[in-house]
Amino acid sequence: MYPAFQEGDRVLVDRYLWRLTGLYTGDVVVFDHPKGRATLDIKRVSSTTAERGTYYLLGDNAQNSADSREFGSIPPSYILGRVFLNLGK
């Protein structure tokens, strides 16, 4: 997610309200990576419509990002929350 977020940044995450309001294009979310649910990742919700209630997530650095173009769309159960503040390092 460089340059908006860098490795080691601390973020505040809304874990509950997003479930009521939904996610919108441009929202940044923290989620369990589908290739290893013990690994957390951060990506932006894309304007691309995902199928069956899932979310299509893209990294800001398209040339160097493992995102939904590689692992497909993400079900809501994988999403931990929506980032609302980047505290930096």
C-alpha positions as protocol buffer text, in pm:
chain_id: "A"
residue {
  index: 1
  type: MET
  ca { x: 0 y: 0 z: 0 }
}
residue {
  index: 2
  type: TYR
  ca { x: 303 y: 226 z: -40 }
}
residue {
  index: 3
  type: PRO
  ca { x: 301 y: 531 z: -43 }
}
residue {
  index: 4
  type: ALA
  ca { x: -16 y: 575 z: 169 }
}
residue {
  index: 5
  type: PHE
  ca { x: 91 y: 308 z: 418 }
}
residue {
  index: 6
  type: GLN
  ca { x: 434 y: 167 z: 489 }
}
residue {
  index: 7
  type: GLU
  ca { x: 540 y: -151 z: 663 }
}
residue {
  index: 8
  type: GLY
  ca { x: 546 y: -92 z: 1036 }
}
residue {
  index: 9
  type: ASP
  ca { x: 274 y: 177 z: 1034 }
}
residue {
  index: 10
  type: ARG
  ca { x: 20 y: 151 z: 1313 }
}
residue {
  index: 11
  type: VAL
  ca { x: -342 y: 202 z: 1216 }
}
residue {
  index: 12
  type: LEU
  ca { x: -672 y: 238 z: 1400 }
}
residue {
  index: 13
  type: VAL
  ca { x: -938 y: 5 z: 1267 }
}
residue {
  index: 14
  type: ASP
  ca { x: -1318 y: 18 z: 1288 }
}
residue {
  index: 15
  type: ARG
  ca { x: -1402 y: -346 z: 1355 }
}
residue {
  index: 16
  type: TYR
  ca { x: -1781 y: -318 z: 1386 }
}
residue {
  index: 17
  type: LEU
  ca { x: -1951 y: -15 z: 1227 }
}
residue {
  index: 18
  type: TRP
  ca { x: -1843 y: -108 z: 873 }
}
residue {
  index: 19
  type: ARG
  ca { x: -2061 y: -421 z: 903 }
}
residue {
  index: 20
  type: LEU
  ca { x: -2367 y: -196 z: 934 }
}
residue {
  index: 21
  type: THR
  ca { x: -2271 y: 73 z: 683 }
}
residue {
  index: 22
  type: GLY
  ca { x: -2088 y: -148 z: 432 }
}
residue {
  index: 23
  type: LEU
  ca { x: -1763 y: -78 z: 252 }
}
residue {
  index: 24
  type: TYR
  ca { x: -1725 y: 175 z: -26 }
}
residue {
  index: 25
  type: THR
  ca { x: -1482 y: 223 z: -312 }
}
residue {
  index: 26
  type: GLY
  ca { x: -1161 y: 368 z: -173 }
}
residue {
  index: 27
  type: ASP
  ca { x: -1203 y: 233 z: 182 }
}
residue {
  index: 28
  type: VAL
  ca { x: -885 y: 76 z: 320 }
}
residue {
  index: 29
  type: VAL
  ca { x: -934 y: -253 z: 504 }
}
residue {
  index: 30
  type: VAL
  ca { x: -726 y: -490 z: 715 }
}
residue {
  index: 31
  type: PHE
  ca { x: -795 y: -854 z: 636 }
}
residue {
  index: 32
  type: ASP
  ca { x: -671 y: -1208 z: 682 }
}
residue {
  index: 33
  type: HIS
  ca { x: -469 y: -1295 z: 373 }
}
residue {
  index: 34
  type: PRO
  ca { x: -644 y: -1580 z: 187 }
}
residue {
  index: 35
  type: LYS
  ca { x: -321 y: -1776 z: 140 }
}
residue {
  index: 36
  type: GLY
  ca { x: -253 y: -1783 z: 512 }
}
residue {
  index: 37
  type: ARG
  ca { x: -515 y: -1665 z: 757 }
}
residue {
  index: 38
  type: ALA
  ca { x: -249 y: -1602 z: 1021 }
}
residue {
  index: 39
  type: THR
  ca { x: -113 y: -1319 z: 803 }
}
residue {
  index: 40
  type: LEU
  ca { x: -278 y: -975 z: 805 }
}
residue {
  index: 41
  type: ASP
  ca { x: -276 y: -753 z: 499 }
}
residue {
  index: 42
  type: ILE
  ca { x: -404 y: -407 z: 410 }
}
residue {
  index: 43
  type: LYS
  ca { x: -562 y: -309 z: 77 }
}
residue {
  index: 44
  type: ARG
  ca { x: -809 y: -63 z: -75 }
}
residue {
  index: 45
  type: VAL
  ca { x: -1162 y: -160 z: -184 }
}
residue {
  index: 46
  type: SER
  ca { x: -1177 y: -137 z: -563 }
}
residue {
  index: 47
  type: SER
  ca { x: -1452 y: 6 z: -777 }
}
residue {
  index: 48
  type: THR
  ca { x: -1465 y: -331 z: -948 }
}
residue {
  index: 49
  type: THR
  ca { x: -1785 y: -513 z: -855 }
}
residue {
  index: 50
  type: ALA
  ca { x: -1716 y: -845 z: -688 }
}
residue {
  index: 51
  type: GLU
  ca { x: -1947 y: -1140 z: -717 }
}
residue {
  index: 52
  type: ARG
  ca { x: -2161 y: -1298 z: -444 }
}
residue {
  index: 53
  type: GLY
  ca { x: -2114 y: -1030 z: -179 }
}
residue {
  index: 54
  type: THR
  ca { x: -1736 y: -1047 z: -179 }
}
residue {
  index: 55
  type: TYR
  ca { x: -1493 y: -756 z: -205 }
}
residue {
  index: 56
  type: TYR
  ca { x: -1230 y: -694 z: -471 }
}
residue {
  index: 57
  type: LEU
  ca { x: -921 y: -544 z: -303 }
}
residue {
  index: 58
  type: LEU
  ca { x: -628 y: -370 z: -473 }
}
residue {
  index: 59
  type: GLY
  ca { x: -297 y: -239 z: -348 }
}
residue {
  index: 60
  type: ASP
  ca { x: -195 y: 121 z: -422 }
}
residue {
  index: 61
  type: ASN
  ca { x: 138 y: 8 z: -572 }
}
residue {
  index: 62
  type: ALA
  ca { x: -2 y: -192 z: -864 }
}
residue {
  index: 63
  type: GLN
  ca { x: 340 y: -296 z: -997 }
}
residue {
  index: 64
  type: ASN
  ca { x: 439 y: -458 z: -669 }
}
residue {
  index: 65
  type: SER
  ca { x: 120 y: -573 z: -499 }
}
residue {
  index: 66
  type: ALA
  ca { x: -31 y: -914 z: -430 }
}
residue {
  index: 67
  type: ASP
  ca { x: -401 y: -834 z: -434 }
}
residue {
  index: 68
  type: SER
  ca { x: -734 y: -956 z: -573 }
}
residue {
  index: 69
  type: ARG
  ca { x: -586 y: -973 z: -921 }
}
residue {
  index: 70
  type: GLU
  ca { x: -379 y: -1262 z: -783 }
}
residue {
  index: 71
  type: PHE
  ca { x: -595 y: -1422 z: -511 }
}
residue {
  index: 72
  type: GLY
  ca { x: -947 y: -1323 z: -616 }
}
residue {
  index: 73
  type: SER
  ca { x: -1219 y: -1145 z: -422 }
}
residue {
  index: 74
  type: ILE
  ca { x: -1241 y: -1164 z: -43 }
}
residue {
  index: 75
  type: PRO
  ca { x: -1549 y: -1267 z: 159 }
}
residue {
  index: 76
  type: PRO
  ca { x: -1656 y: -1033 z: 441 }
}
residue {
  index: 77
  type: SER
  ca { x: -1560 y: -1297 z: 700 }
}
residue {
  index: 78
  type: TYR
  ca { x: -1191 y: -1236 z: 613 }
}
residue {
  index: 79
  type: ILE
  ca { x: -1214 y: -861 z: 675 }
}
residue {
  index: 80
  type: LEU
  ca { x: -1116 y: -748 z: 1026 }
}
residue {
  index: 81
  type: GLY
  ca { x: -1212 y: -384 z: 977 }
}
residue {
  index: 82
  type: ARG
  ca { x: -1189 y: -55 z: 794 }
}
residue {
  index: 83
  type: VAL
  ca { x: -886 y: 168 z: 860 }
}
residue {
  index: 84
  type: PHE
  ca { x: -988 y: 513 z: 977 }
}
residue {
  index: 85
  type: LEU
  ca { x: -655 y: 656 z: 1099 }
}
residue {
  index: 86
  type: ASN
  ca { x: -289 y: 598 z: 1014 }
}
residue {
  index: 87
  type: LEU
  ca { x: -72 y: 670 z: 1318 }
}
residue {
  index: 88
  type: GLY
  ca { x: 254 y: 615 z: 1131 }
}
residue {
  index: 89
  type: LYS
  ca { x: 548 y: 443 z: 1297 }
}
